[in-house]
Amino acid sequence: MKTKKRTPYFYMLPGVLMVLLFVYIPVLTNIVYSFFRLSSYSAGQTFVGLDNYRRFFTDPVFPIMLKNNILYCVISLIVQVGFGTFLALVLDSTLIKGKAKNFFRNLYYMPALISLTAVGLMFTFIYEPNIGFLNKVLEIFGLEGHSWLGDSKLAIFSIIAMSQWQFTGYITLLMVVAFQNVSQDYIEAAKIDGAGPVKRALTIMLPLAKEQLLVCTIITVIGAFKLYTEVYATTSGGPGNSSQVLGVFLYQQAFLHDDLGMAAVTGVFIFVVTVALSILQIRITRSGEI
């Protein structure tokens, strides 16, 4: 009997060990490293207490990074989650029928399958000021082209637009699955009561898909603060530091400036922000109060 009771724990053991080795232990190790001055060229380490945190929060680039990550997060929530959910409602409705539903689902999801680096390089050519596709299209309509990635005011918005194109379809597909799991009994009852498509979506579809909507929101927020490849493949944080984000800053501190302590602090900050926002979203969803 004791062996049977222990059997489930033996099945759980590999998963628990993997989570410990690849998640919790690295996180704790990184927190410890954030209190030291470290170099990849030296085995020695110097305890500096909170000095790395002081340097991080007083760095003039910090408010720029934070603003860009928050901007990316807000726009992603509006476009990816908001518009993606709208597309999912349309795909699940009677407006699109038969094989057309599968066609549009595959069409929207295809950008998410492309490598982030490949997307970054592709949009570098699209945004190219002289021969780029976007400026050529604007010229056809008599509009003036721009240096999309070379303008400090436009660079971060150009990167954000690129990312929305790629990931909105992914959120759409997740929400389509959630809407398909909604019992048709509720939908039919609402139709009998005279509820139109909009009212059914707001009072039945969305509330019953709340858990999946929460998952999509958390995924989007975490992705916004882990943002790295899209920026590094296009501007590397430039021009100047106008499109700098936390992920690129972490990489540059670790591998370009050999300041592993500062990189560790950046990682700790990203971890704390993403965990805090995830917990906040879960509490808001459960309580229904802000």
WOQUIRA-V520332 format. One record per pair of residues at least 12 apart in sequence whose ideal C-beta (glycine too) atoms are under 6 Angstrom apart, sorted by the first residue. I is the first residue (numbers start at 1). J is the second residue. Records with the same first field share a line. If there is no record, write none. Layout:
# WOQUIRA-V520332
I = J  J
This chain:
# WOQUIRA-V520332
30 = 264  267
31 = 268
33 = 264
34 = 52  264  265  268
36 = 261
37 = 261
38 = 260  261
39 = 258
40 = 258
52 = 261  262  265
53 = 265
56 = 265
61 = 241  244
64 = 241  244
65 = 244  245  246  249
68 = 156  245
69 = 225  245  246
72 = 160  224  227
73 = 221  224
75 = 160
76 = 220  224
77 = 220
79 = 164
80 = 167  168  171  220
81 = 171  216  217  220
84 = 168  171  172
85 = 175
87 = 172
88 = 172  175  176  179
89 = 201
91 = 104  176
92 = 176  179
108 = 169  172
109 = 169  173
111 = 166  169
112 = 169  170
116 = 229
117 = 233
119 = 166
120 = 230  233  234
123 = 162
124 = 234
127 = 148  149  158
129 = 147
149 = 234  235
150 = 239
152 = 239  240  242
155 = 235  242  243
156 = 243
159 = 230  231  234
163 = 230
171 = 216
174 = 216
178 = 209  212
179 = 205  209
182 = 205  208
186 = 204
190 = 204
214 = 285
217 = 281
218 = 278  281
221 = 277
222 = 274
225 = 270  273  274
226 = 247
227 = 245  247
228 = 247  248
231 = 243  245  248
232 = 248
246 = 266  270
249 = 266
250 = 263  266  267
